Amino acid sequence: MARYIGPECRLCRRVGEKLMLKGERCFTPKCAVERRGTLPGDHGPSRRRRRVSDRGLQLKEKQKARFTYGVLERQFRKYFAEALRKPGVTGEMVFQLLERRLDNVVYRLGFADSRSQARQWVRHGFFTVNGHKCDIPSRLVRVGDAIGWKEGSTKLEHYKQVARDIKNKQVPGWLSLDLQTLAGRVAKLPGREDIASKINDQAIVAYYSR
């Protein structure tokens, strides 16, 4: 399946803010947004900046959502089309679908430092959903689903690291986590208040409504 394989820090520089794509690295001086505040290809303050149109601002919000959750344009359009068919606010439904992706749930539970790392672990088959191995990062979880580690995965050094650090991570209210077994469960569907994101969902709706 097609996916972005370029430098993730370049995506943050493109939108001009941190999207937390590299986990803990984003909090260190190594963060590219901190070290290089210019846009990719922009090599100095003397370069003239164009005024960004309303359409450009809408595009930026859409790109921020895509980059944050690690999905390509075709897949993002499918989420938007599905959100249109659901009752409720379209913008909120888009983010609800993105949050329900298995790779995002693994990240939200604190099992991975970033969504890209979570996506890699899911593809390697390290996790189970309701007791069955699942290696599909885009799988949408449902209320009541249990997310755990495959038996062989508990011997990995990464699992041991997670077990040591999990107490320092915060789990959103729509998920529950058993610290003893390192197993998570979907308690409810995520609401807009559960999504720690500054992305303007109404701008995304406006972008696709033209």
Z-matrix of the N, CA and C atoms (Angstrom, degrees):
N
C 1 1.451
C 2 1.521 1 109.49
N 3 1.338 2 117.50 1 139.89
C 4 1.456 3 122.31 2 -178.81
C 5 1.524 4 110.51 3 -65.64
N 6 1.327 5 115.30 4 142.99
C 7 1.457 6 120.61 5 177.17
C 8 1.516 7 108.80 6 -157.13
N 9 1.320 8 116.28 7 160.26
C 10 1.459 9 120.85 8 178.72
C 11 1.521 10 108.88 9 -75.31
N 12 1.324 11 117.41 10 129.69
C 13 1.459 12 121.15 11 -178.15
C 14 1.530 13 111.72 12 -121.95
N 15 1.331 14 116.59 13 9.25
C 16 1.454 15 120.02 14 179.11
C 17 1.517 16 111.60 15 -82.09
N 18 1.343 17 117.86 16 -177.11
C 19 1.469 18 121.73 17 179.50
C 20 1.525 19 111.34 18 -67.04
N 21 1.332 20 116.14 19 126.12
C 22 1.458 21 120.36 20 -176.71
C 23 1.520 22 112.53 21 -68.52
N 24 1.336 23 116.50 22 -33.11
C 25 1.465 24 119.75 23 -179.89
C 26 1.528 25 111.10 24 -63.07
N 27 1.305 26 117.28 25 -26.85
C 28 1.464 27 121.28 26 178.48
C 29 1.534 28 110.54 27 -64.88
N 30 1.329 29 116.71 28 -32.68
C 31 1.462 30 120.54 29 178.56
C 32 1.522 31 110.72 30 -66.63
N 33 1.327 32 116.58 31 -40.41
C 34 1.464 33 120.14 32 177.70
C 35 1.525 34 110.27 33 -63.73
N 36 1.325 35 117.18 34 -42.70
C 37 1.460 36 120.96 35 179.34
C 38 1.527 37 110.58 36 -65.16
N 39 1.319 38 117.10 37 -32.14
C 40 1.461 39 119.99 38 -178.66
C 41 1.516 40 111.76 39 -65.32
N 42 1.340 41 117.60 40 -38.73
C 43 1.467 42 120.24 41 179.60
C 44 1.524 43 111.93 42 -93.47
N 45 1.329 44 116.93 43 -6.91
C 46 1.450 45 120.71 44 174.24
C 47 1.500 46 116.17 45 79.94
N 48 1.331 47 118.31 46 20.53
C 49 1.463 48 121.10 47 177.86
C 50 1.522 49 110.39 48 -158.42
N 51 1.327 50 114.95 49 164.05
C 52 1.465 51 119.99 50 -179.01
C 53 1.524 52 110.35 51 -74.59
N 54 1.320 53 115.87 52 130.21
C 55 1.464 54 122.01 53 175.26
C 56 1.520 55 111.10 54 -109.36
N 57 1.322 56 116.95 55 6.58
C 58 1.462 57 123.23 56 176.84
C 59 1.523 58 111.38 57 56.74
N 60 1.312 59 116.61 58 45.67
C 61 1.460 60 121.21 59 -177.64
C 62 1.522 61 113.23 60 -85.51
N 63 1.332 62 117.50 61 -14.19
C 64 1.462 63 120.87 62 -176.77
C 65 1.523 64 112.63 63 -115.30
N 66 1.317 65 117.53 64 18.65
C 67 1.458 66 120.12 65 176.18
C 68 1.513 67 113.04 66 65.62
N 69 1.326 68 116.35 67 -131.29
C 70 1.463 69 122.11 68 -176.00
C 71 1.529 70 112.17 69 -63.52
N 72 1.296 71 118.33 70 -25.97
C 73 1.461 72 121.03 71 -179.89
C 74 1.525 73 111.30 72 -59.19
N 75 1.336 74 116.43 73 -30.18
C 76 1.464 75 120.55 74 -178.09
C 77 1.528 76 112.10 75 -65.86
N 78 1.336 77 117.58 76 -18.24
C 79 1.457 78 121.24 77 -179.73
C 80 1.521 79 112.18 78 -95.50
N 81 1.333 80 117.42 79 2.96
C 82 1.458 81 121.71 80 -176.67
C 83 1.522 82 110.29 81 -108.55
N 84 1.340 83 117.43 82 166.46
C 85 1.469 84 120.53 83 176.75
C 86 1.527 85 113.69 84 -62.75
N 87 1.345 86 117.59 85 -11.75
C 88 1.460 87 120.96 86 178.72
C 89 1.531 88 112.27 87 -74.53
N 90 1.316 89 117.03 88 -11.28
C 91 1.472 90 120.87 89 -179.09
C 92 1.525 91 109.79 90 -57.59
N 93 1.333 92 117.11 91 129.05
C 94 1.461 93 121.54 92 -176.47
C 95 1.520 94 112.34 93 -66.03
N 96 1.331 95 117.42 94 -30.40
C 97 1.464 96 120.27 95 178.80
C 98 1.522 97 110.21 96 -66.65
N 99 1.334 98 116.23 97 -34.53
C 100 1.456 99 120.72 98 178.10
C 101 1.528 100 110.87 99 -75.63
N 102 1.322 101 116.89 100 -40.89
C 103 1.463 102 120.66 101 -175.96
C 104 1.524 103 112.33 102 -77.76
N 105 1.343 104 115.63 103 -37.46
C 106 1.467 105 120.38 104 -175.52
C 107 1.515 106 108.36 105 -132.10
N 108 1.309 107 115.95 106 93.68
C 109 1.458 108 120.25 107 -174.62
C 110 1.515 109 115.20 108 -77.10
N 111 1.345 110 117.74 109 -4.92
C 112 1.456 111 120.46 110 -178.65
C 113 1.525 112 111.10 111 -85.45
N 114 1.330 113 115.13 112 163.98
C 115 1.452 114 120.59 113 176.30
C 116 1.526 115 109.88 114 -71.50
N 117 1.327 116 118.50 115 157.41
C 118 1.464 117 119.81 116 176.30
C 119 1.522 118 110.59 117 -58.17
N 120 1.326 119 116.33 118 127.59
C 121 1.455 120 120.37 119 -178.51
C 122 1.510 121 114.19 120 87.93
N 123 1.345 122 117.09 121 -7.98
C 124 1.457 123 121.69 122 179.94
C 125 1.526 124 107.54 123 -96.18
N 126 1.328 125 117.78 124 110.43
C 127 1.458 126 121.23 125 -169.85
C 128 1.521 127 113.90 126 -108.27
N 129 1.293 128 118.41 127 30.74
C 130 1.458 129 118.82 128 175.97
C 131 1.505 130 112.68 129 163.28
N 132 1.349 131 117.78 130 155.40
C 133 1.460 132 121.30 131 -177.66
C 134 1.515 133 113.86 132 -70.82
N 135 1.346 134 117.69 133 -12.56
C 136 1.458 135 119.82 134 -177.61
C 137 1.522 136 112.97 135 -76.40
N 138 1.340 137 115.18 136 -16.26
C 139 1.465 138 118.64 137 -179.68
C 140 1.523 139 109.61 138 -68.93
N 141 1.349 140 116.05 139 130.60
C 142 1.461 141 120.74 140 -175.83
C 143 1.524 142 111.17 141 -70.14
N 144 1.332 143 115.47 142 131.18
C 145 1.467 144 120.76 143 177.53
C 146 1.528 145 110.00 144 -95.17
N 147 1.291 146 116.46 145 134.87
C 148 1.461 147 120.95 146 177.25
C 149 1.529 148 110.14 147 -83.68
N 150 1.313 149 114.65 148 150.99
C 151 1.461 150 119.22 149 175.56
C 152 1.527 151 108.41 150 -70.64
N 153 1.336 152 116.61 151 131.17
C 154 1.463 153 120.88 152 -177.98
C 155 1.529 154 109.33 153 -84.31
N 156 1.318 155 116.90 154 127.54
C 157 1.460 156 122.12 155 179.72
C 158 1.527 157 110.62 156 -76.60
N 159 1.331 158 116.21 157 170.14
C 160 1.467 159 120.83 158 176.43
C 161 1.523 160 110.64 159 -60.13
N 162 1.324 161 115.29 160 -38.67
C 163 1.471 162 119.46 161 178.20
C 164 1.522 163 109.95 162 -64.04
N 165 1.328 164 116.19 163 -39.22
C 166 1.457 165 120.27 164 178.67
C 167 1.514 166 112.01 165 -64.79
N 168 1.318 167 117.49 166 -38.90
C 169 1.463 168 121.59 167 178.04
C 170 1.525 169 110.67 168 -65.93
N 171 1.338 170 116.21 169 -39.50
C 172 1.466 171 120.31 170 177.57
C 173 1.526 172 110.35 171 -64.56
N 174 1.330 173 116.06 172 -41.89
C 175 1.466 174 120.72 173 178.06
C 176 1.524 175 110.43 174 -61.64
N 177 1.319 176 117.10 175 -40.83
C 178 1.461 177 121.10 176 -179.69
C 179 1.522 178 110.97 177 -61.29
N 180 1.336 179 117.70 178 -42.85
C 181 1.466 180 120.48 179 179.61
C 182 1.523 181 111.15 180 -65.35
N 183 1.339 182 115.65 181 -39.17
C 184 1.469 183 119.55 182 177.95
C 185 1.521 184 110.78 183 -64.65
N 186 1.325 185 116.68 184 -42.02
C 187 1.460 186 120.83 185 179.38
C 188 1.531 187 111.04 186 -66.04
N 189 1.323 188 117.32 187 -38.04
C 190 1.461 189 120.76 188 177.78
C 191 1.525 190 110.09 189 -59.63
N 192 1.328 191 117.06 190 -42.83
C 193 1.474 192 120.81 191 179.59
C 194 1.525 193 110.37 192 -65.72
N 195 1.329 194 116.88 193 -44.30
C 196 1.466 195 120.81 194 -179.95
C 197 1.519 196 111.38 195 -61.69
N 198 1.342 197 115.66 196 -47.92
C 199 1.460 198 119.53 197 -177.57
C 200 1.522 199 110.98 198 -65.71
N 201 1.328 200 116.78 199 -39.87
C 202 1.457 201 120.68 200 -177.55
C 203 1.523 202 111.81 201 -61.13
N 204 1.341 203 116.43 202 -44.76
C 205 1.462 204 120.12 203 -176.64
C 206 1.528 205 112.88 204 -94.10
N 207 1.324 206 117.17 205 -2.36
C 208 1.456 207 120.32 206 174.35
C 209 1.516 208 114.89 207 69.34
N 210 1.333 209 117.74 208 40.18
C 211 1.464 210 120.68 209 178.28
C 212 1.526 211 109.30 210 -117.57
N 213 1.319 212 116.20 211 150.92
C 214 1.452 213 121.67 212 178.30
C 215 1.528 214 110.39 213 -86.37
N 216 1.330 215 115.62 214 171.12
C 217 1.466 216 120.36 215 -172.55
C 218 1.536 217 112.61 216 -60.28
N 219 1.305 218 117.33 217 -43.90
C 220 1.468 219 119.80 218 -177.21
C 221 1.526 220 111.09 219 -61.76
N 222 1.318 221 116.29 220 -42.47
C 223 1.459 222 120.33 221 179.85
C 224 1.526 223 110.92 222 -69.06
N 225 1.329 224 116.99 223 -37.73
C 226 1.463 225 120.37 224 179.06
C 227 1.525 226 110.60 225 -64.32
N 228 1.330 227 116.70 226 -38.88
C 229 1.464 228 120.29 227 177.63
C 230 1.530 229 110.92 228 -62.88
N 231 1.319 230 116.75 229 -35.81
C 232 1.466 231 119.70 230 178.40
C 233 1.527 232 110.51 231 -65.81
N 234 1.330 233 117.05 232 -40.35
C 235 1.461 234 119.81 233 177.15
C 236 1.524 235 110.30 234 -63.00
N 237 1.326 236 116.65 235 -40.80
C 238 1.466 237 119.39 236 -179.70
C 239 1.524 238 110.37 237 -65.38
N 240 1.343 239 117.03 238 -42.55
C 241 1.469 240 120.52 239 179.70
C 242 1.527 241 110.37 240 -62.80
N 243 1.328 242 117.27 241 -39.62
C 244 1.465 243 120.21 242 178.15
C 245 1.524 244 110.79 243 -67.61
N 246 1.333 245 117.03 244 -37.71
C 247 1.460 246 121.03 245 179.15
C 248 1.524 247 111.16 246 -63.91
N 249 1.342 248 116.73 247 -34.61
C 250 1.464 249 120.52 248 178.47
C 251 1.523 250 111.75 249 -63.06
N 252 1.334 251 116.47 250 -31.58
C 253 1.467 252 120.53 251 -177.67
C 254 1.529 253 112.78 252 -80.83
N 255 1.318 254 116.35 253 -13.67
C 256 1.458 255 119.90 254 -177.01
C 257 1.537 256 110.68 255 -90.36
N 258 1.342 257 117.41 256 146.52
C 259 1.469 258 118.95 257 174.88
C 260 1.527 259 110.49 258 -70.55
N 261 1.312 260 115.69 259 145.19
C 262 1.460 261 119.27 260 -179.22
C 263 1.513 262 111.81 261 118.25
N 264 1.303 263 116.32 262 -173.07
C 265 1.466 264 122.57 263 -179.10
C 266 1.524 265 108.86 264 -77.42
N 267 1.306 266 116.72 265 122.67
C 268 1.465 267 121.22 266 -174.02
C 269 1.519 268 112.52 267 -57.01
N 270 1.341 269 116.76 268 -45.44
C 271 1.466 270 119.63 269 -178.80
C 272 1.516 271 112.33 270 -59.58
N 273 1.324 272 116.62 271 -41.61
C 274 1.460 273 120.26 272 179.43
C 275 1.518 274 110.99 273 -68.21
N 276 1.338 275 116.96 274 -36.07
C 277 1.456 276 120.58 275 179.64
C 278 1.531 277 111.38 276 -65.76
N 279 1.347 278 116.59 277 -35.89
C 280 1.460 279 119.62 278 177.59
C 281 1.519 280 110.41 279 -59.65
N 282 1.341 281 116.12 280 -47.63
C 283 1.465 282 119.98 281 -178.43
C 284 1.526 283 111.34 282 -70.63
N 285 1.326 284 117.37 283 -30.22
C 286 1.456 285 119.20 284 177.18
C 287 1.527 286 110.14 285 -64.53
N 288 1.327 287 116.85 286 -41.95
C 289 1.463 288 120.50 287 177.96
C 290 1.522 289 110.99 288 -64.53
N 291 1.331 290 116.87 289 -42.85
C 292 1.461 291 120.24 290 179.61
C 293 1.528 292 111.33 291 -64.28
N 294 1.323 293 116.84 292 -39.28
C 295 1.458 294 120.61 293 179.94
C 296 1.518 295 111.99 294 -67.30
N 297 1.327 296 117.13 295 -28.70
C 298 1.462 297 120.96 296 -176.94
C 299 1.526 298 112.92 297 -80.62
N 300 1.325 299 118.66 298 -4.92
C 301 1.458 300 120.75 299 175.67
C 302 1.532 301 109.51 300 -60.18
N 303 1.318 302 116.87 301 141.68
C 304 1.460 303 120.74 302 -176.82
C 305 1.519 304 111.58 303 -61.78
N 306 1.341 305 118.31 304 -40.37
C 307 1.464 306 118.58 305 -179.87
C 308 1.520 307 111.39 306 -63.88
N 309 1.338 308 117.28 307 -36.08
C 310 1.460 309 119.79 308 177.60
C 311 1.525 310 111.23 309 -68.91
N 312 1.342 311 116.82 310 -38.91
C 313 1.468 312 120.25 311 179.16
C 314 1.528 313 110.56 312 -63.54
N 315 1.323 314 116.75 313 -42.04
C 316 1.468 315 120.73 314 176.86
C 317 1.524 316 110.21 315 -58.85
N 318 1.337 317 116.24 316 -41.68
C 319 1.465 318 120.89 317 178.22
C 320 1.522 319 111.06 318 -66.83
N 321 1.329 320 117.00 319 -44.90
C 322 1.461 321 121.51 320 -178.11
C 323 1.530 322 112.00 321 -64.69
N 324 1.321 323 117.26 322 -31.04
C 325 1.461 324 120.71 323 178.57
C 326 1.527 325 112.19 324 -75.30
N 327 1.330 326 116.23 325 -9.99
C 328 1.461 327 119.88 326 179.66
C 329 1.511 328 113.73 327 89.19
N 330 1.341 329 117.31 328 13.28
C 331 1.456 330 120.93 329 -179.65
C 332 1.528 331 111.84 330 -80.28
N 333 1.328 332 117.73 331 -12.71
C 334 1.461 333 122.33 332 179.70
C 335 1.522 334 108.33 333 -143.56
N 336 1.327 335 116.20 334 155.41
C 337 1.462 336 121.51 335 -178.04
C 338 1.519 337 112.95 336 -81.85
N 339 1.309 338 117.57 337 -18.91
C 340 1.462 339 121.64 338 -179.61
C 341 1.521 340 108.74 339 -151.70
N 342 1.319 341 116.11 340 165.24
C 343 1.463 342 119.32 341 178.93
C 344 1.523 343 111.16 342 -68.50
N 345 1.315 344 117.36 343 -35.25
C 346 1.472 345 118.87 344 178.88
C 347 1.521 346 110.74 345 -65.60
N 348 1.325 347 117.15 346 -38.82
C 349 1.457 348 120.10 347 176.55
C 350 1.527 349 110.16 348 -66.45
N 351 1.322 350 116.74 349 -41.45
C 352 1.466 351 120.59 350 178.04
C 353 1.521 352 110.81 351 -61.23
N 354 1.333 353 115.92 352 -40.58
C 355 1.464 354 119.79 353 179.12
C 356 1.521 355 110.76 354 -62.41
N 357 1.320 356 116.34 355 -39.54
C 358 1.466 357 120.59 356 178.98
C 359 1.520 358 110.94 357 -64.85
N 360 1.350 359 117.50 358 -45.69
C 361 1.459 360 120.51 359 -179.39
C 362 1.531 361 111.58 360 -64.12
N 363 1.343 362 115.93 361 -37.82
C 364 1.469 363 118.72 362 178.71
C 365 1.522 364 110.02 363 -64.36
N 366 1.332 365 117.02 364 -44.76
C 367 1.471 366 120.43 365 179.52
C 368 1.529 367 111.56 366 -60.81
N 369 1.327 368 116.62 367 -31.53
C 370 1.459 369 120.09 368 179.04
C 371 1.529 370 112.45 369 -78.13
N 372 1.323 371 116.54 370 -4.31
C 373 1.458 372 120.20 371 175.67
C 374 1.512 373 114.55 372 79.42
N 375 1.338 374 118.19 373 30.89
C 376 1.456 375 121.29 374 -176.97
C 377 1.534 376 113.28 375 -82.25
N 378 1.343 377 117.81 376 -11.10
C 379 1.461 378 120.10 377 -172.88
C 380 1.528 379 112.25 378 -123.10
N 381 1.312 380 114.36 379 158.59
C 382 1.461 381 121.11 380 177.28
C 383 1.523 382 109.70 381 -122.78
N 384 1.319 383 115.21 382 152.57
C 385 1.462 384 122.12 383 172.87
C 386 1.515 385 106.76 384 -122.20
N 387 1.310 386 115.95 385 116.85
C 388 1.471 387 121.80 386 -176.52
C 389 1.528 388 111.55 387 56.46
N 390 1.325 389 115.87 388 37.13
C 391 1.452 390 121.13 389 175.70
C 392 1.506 391 115.87 390 86.78
N 393 1.329 392 117.90 391 -3.27
C 394 1.467 393 121.45 392 -178.11
C 395 1.527 394 109.49 393 -113.59
N 396 1.323 395 116.25 394 135.37
C 397 1.453 396 119.93 395 179.83
C 398 1.521 397 110.71 396 -60.44
N 399 1.323 398 115.85 397 136.96
C 400 1.457 399 120.55 398 178.21
C 401 1.523 400 108.13 399 -135.15
N 402 1.323 401 117.37 400 125.34
C 403 1.457 402 121.72 401 179.58
C 404 1.527 403 111.60 402 -118.34
N 405 1.338 404 116.28 403 29.52
C 406 1.465 405 122.23 404 -179.85
C 407 1.525 406 108.89 405 -111.47
N 408 1.336 407 118.80 406 102.62
C 409 1.469 408 121.05 407 -176.91
C 410 1.519 409 114.09 408 -59.78
N 411 1.336 410 117.96 409 -29.68
C 412 1.462 411 121.24 410 -175.87
C 413 1.530 412 113.40 411 -85.73
N 414 1.313 413 118.15 412 -0.21
C 415 1.468 414 119.55 413 179.45
C 416 1.518 415 109.89 414 -58.76
N 417 1.340 416 116.98 415 134.00
C 418 1.453 417 121.76 416 179.41
C 419 1.529 418 109.62 417 -92.74
N 420 1.310 419 115.96 418 122.27
C 421 1.455 420 119.96 419 179.10
C 422 1.523 421 109.70 420 -79.20
N 423 1.336 422 115.78 421 159.43
C 424 1.456 423 121.94 422 179.35
C 425 1.521 424 109.72 423 -122.81
N 426 1.305 425 115.96 424 166.21
C 427 1.465 426 120.68 425 178.50
C 428 1.521 427 109.52 426 -59.45
N 429 1.316 428 117.01 427 130.06
C 430 1.455 429 122.31 428 -179.53
C 431 1.507 430 114.10 429 97.01
N 432 1.336 431 118.03 430 -14.07
C 433 1.463 432 120.44 431 179.55
C 434 1.522 433 110.54 432 -64.96
N 435 1.336 434 115.92 433 139.87
C 436 1.468 435 122.48 434 178.12
C 437 1.520 436 109.24 435 -106.97
N 438 1.320 437 116.31 436 128.46
C 439 1.464 438 121.88 437 -179.77
C 440 1.521 439 108.97 438 -112.97
N 441 1.317 440 117.16 439 120.70
C 442 1.458 441 121.06 440 -178.36
C 443 1.514 442 111.75 441 -137.90
N 444 1.307 443 115.36 442 -176.30
C 445 1.462 444 121.81 443 179.66
C 446 1.524 445 110.02 444 -95.86
N 447 1.321 446 116.14 445 138.21
C 448 1.464 447 119.85 446 173.99
C 449 1.525 448 108.43 447 -64.62
N 450 1.310 449 116.95 448 145.91
C 451 1.462 450 121.90 449 -172.12
C 452 1.522 451 112.71 450 -51.08
N 453 1.314 452 118.44 451 -46.71
C 454 1.451 453 120.94 452 -178.44
C 455 1.523 454 113.52 453 -68.50
N 456 1.337 455 116.67 454 -22.79
C 457 1.458 456 120.43 455 -177.35
C 458 1.518 457 112.51 456 -71.96
N 459 1.325 458 117.59 457 -20.49
C 460 1.467 459 120.33 458 -178.13
C 461 1.527 460 112.39 459 -70.97
N 462 1.321 461 117.06 460 -8.33
C 463 1.465 462 120.57 461 178.18
C 464 1.529 463 112.01 462 -91.67
N 465 1.328 464 116.57 463 -5.75
C 466 1.452 465 120.85 464 -177.35
C 467 1.523 466 111.36 465 -74.72
N 468 1.311 467 116.01 466 151.43
C 469 1.456 468 120.79 467 177.12
C 470 1.523 469 110.69 468 -64.54
N 471 1.330 470 116.59 469 -33.29
C 472 1.460 471 119.85 470 178.46
C 473 1.529 472 111.11 471 -61.77
N 474 1.327 473 116.60 472 -41.62
C 475 1.470 474 120.53 473 178.36
C 476 1.530 475 110.25 474 -61.01
N 477 1.324 476 116.64 475 -42.81
C 478 1.468 477 120.29 476 -179.92
C 479 1.524 478 110.93 477 -64.11
N 480 1.340 479 116.31 478 -36.62
C 481 1.460 480 120.55 479 178.25
C 482 1.524 481 110.29 480 -66.66
N 483 1.332 482 116.25 481 -42.18
C 484 1.465 483 120.81 482 178.07
C 485 1.527 484 110.45 483 -61.85
N 486 1.319 485 116.50 484 -43.39
C 487 1.464 486 120.75 485 179.91
C 488 1.529 487 111.64 486 -60.45
N 489 1.328 488 116.80 487 -32.42
C 490 1.473 489 120.46 488 179.30
C 491 1.525 490 112.15 489 -76.98
N 492 1.320 491 117.01 490 -34.67
C 493 1.466 492 120.27 491 -171.24
C 494 1.521 493 114.69 492 -103.22
N 495 1.326 494 118.47 493 -7.51
C 496 1.465 495 121.33 494 -170.91
C 497 1.521 496 113.08 495 -61.34
N 498 1.342 497 117.66 496 -29.35
C 499 1.463 498 120.03 497 -177.86
C 500 1.517 499 112.39 498 -67.42
N 501 1.315 500 117.15 499 -20.40
C 502 1.461 501 120.92 500 -178.61
C 503 1.521 502 113.13 501 -89.66
N 504 1.331 503 116.60 502 -0.03
C 505 1.460 504 120.33 503 -177.57
C 506 1.527 505 110.51 504 -105.63
N 507 1.321 506 114.92 505 147.34
C 508 1.459 507 121.31 506 -177.45
C 509 1.522 508 110.04 507 -101.78
N 510 1.332 509 115.38 508 130.76
C 511 1.464 510 121.46 509 -179.38
C 512 1.527 511 108.75 510 -102.70
N 513 1.337 512 119.05 511 132.14
C 514 1.469 513 120.83 512 179.87
C 515 1.523 514 112.13 513 -62.67
N 516 1.319 515 115.76 514 157.78
C 517 1.461 516 120.97 515 -173.94
C 518 1.512 517 115.97 516 -64.65
N 519 1.327 518 117.79 517 -19.73
C 520 1.466 519 118.71 518 -178.83
C 521 1.530 520 112.84 519 -83.89
N 522 1.344 521 115.55 520 -4.16
C 523 1.460 522 121.53 521 176.15
C 524 1.522 523 110.04 522 -119.93
N 525 1.324 524 116.98 523 153.01
C 526 1.464 525 121.66 524 173.58
C 527 1.520 526 108.46 525 -124.32
N 528 1.332 527 116.07 526 149.97
C 529 1.461 528 120.74 527 -175.89
C 530 1.520 529 110.34 528 -135.72
N 531 1.319 530 116.25 529 128.59
C 532 1.453 531 122.91 530 173.97
C 533 1.521 532 107.94 531 -91.43
N 534 1.328 533 116.81 532 110.05
C 535 1.459 534 120.64 533 -175.95
C 536 1.525 535 112.90 534 -69.12
N 537 1.317 536 117.60 535 -21.99
C 538 1.457 537 121.01 536 -179.10
C 539 1.525 538 111.77 537 -75.60
N 540 1.314 539 116.07 538 -43.18
C 541 1.467 540 120.73 539 -176.99
C 542 1.528 541 112.91 540 -102.02
N 543 1.339 542 117.09 541 -6.08
C 544 1.461 543 122.45 542 -175.07
C 545 1.529 544 110.64 543 52.95
N 546 1.318 545 114.56 544 48.19
C 547 1.462 546 121.13 545 177.76
C 548 1.526 547 108.36 546 -120.05
N 549 1.321 548 116.49 547 137.95
C 550 1.453 549 121.22 548 -179.87
C 551 1.512 550 111.52 549 -111.79
N 552 1.325 551 115.24 550 164.02
C 553 1.459 552 120.69 551 178.36
C 554 1.523 553 108.90 552 -145.78
N 555 1.331 554 115.93 553 145.74
C 556 1.459 555 121.54 554 177.51
C 557 1.521 556 108.15 555 -85.23
N 558 1.326 557 116.79 556 107.74
C 559 1.459 558 121.45 557 -176.29
C 560 1.523 559 112.04 558 -80.76
N 561 1.332 560 116.73 559 -34.16
C 562 1.467 561 121.87 560 179.95
C 563 1.516 562 108.28 561 -161.33
N 564 1.315 563 116.23 562 171.42
C 565 1.455 564 119.23 563 176.13
C 566 1.526 565 109.15 564 -75.60
N 567 1.330 566 117.90 565 143.00
C 568 1.468 567 119.79 566 -178.23
C 569 1.517 568 112.45 567 -69.49
N 570 1.324 569 116.27 568 138.94
C 571 1.454 570 122.24 569 174.09
C 572 1.515 571 109.70 570 -102.29
N 573 1.324 572 116.96 571 173.45
C 574 1.475 573 119.73 572 -179.12
C 575 1.524 574 110.73 573 -61.33
N 576 1.348 575 117.05 574 -31.43
C 577 1.464 576 120.09 575 -179.75
C 578 1.520 577 112.26 576 -71.12
N 579 1.330 578 117.45 577 -16.64
C 580 1.467 579 121.07 578 -179.75
C 581 1.529 580 112.40 579 -89.32
N 582 1.311 581 116.69 580 -5.95
C 583 1.452 582 120.76 581 -174.78
C 584 1.519 583 109.25 582 -101.77
N 585 1.328 584 115.71 583 110.42
C 586 1.465 585 121.02 584 -178.56
C 587 1.521 586 109.36 585 -80.58
N 588 1.317 587 115.93 586 76.37
C 589 1.450 588 120.44 587 -177.15
C 590 1.518 589 110.15 588 -144.44
N 591 1.325 590 116.05 589 142.56
C 592 1.455 591 122.02 590 178.23
C 593 1.524 592 111.58 591 -99.23
N 594 1.308 593 117.05 592 16.80
C 595 1.461 594 121.40 593 -177.69
C 596 1.524 595 109.65 594 -77.79
N 597 1.318 596 116.36 595 135.36
C 598 1.469 597 122.59 596 -180.00
C 599 1.528 598 108.72 597 -83.48
N 600 1.333 599 116.83 598 101.33
C 601 1.463 600 119.57 599 -176.40
C 602 1.523 601 112.13 600 -69.22
N 603 1.345 602 118.18 601 -28.52
C 604 1.452 603 120.01 602 179.80
C 605 1.531 604 111.06 603 -68.68
N 606 1.329 605 116.93 604 -30.87
C 607 1.460 606 119.90 605 175.83
C 608 1.524 607 110.71 606 -66.12
N 609 1.336 608 116.30 607 -34.92
C 610 1.467 609 120.10 608 177.77
C 611 1.521 610 110.27 609 -66.96
N 612 1.324 611 116.90 610 -42.21
C 613 1.461 612 120.89 611 177.77
C 614 1.521 613 110.11 612 -61.50
N 615 1.335 614 116.72 613 -42.84
C 616 1.468 615 120.73 614 179.23
C 617 1.525 616 111.29 615 -63.62
N 618 1.346 617 115.84 616 -36.83
C 619 1.469 618 119.65 617 -179.90
C 620 1.528 619 111.35 618 -61.54
N 621 1.333 620 117.31 619 -44.75
C 622 1.454 621 120.29 620 -176.75
C 623 1.530 622 113.10 621 -85.77
N 624 1.316 623 117.47 622 -5.72
C 625 1.471 624 120.48 623 -177.77
C 626 1.516 625 112.61 624 -90.95
N 627 1.329 626 117.51 625 -4.20
C 628 1.468 627 120.33 626 -178.97
C 629 1.525 628 111.48 627 -75.86
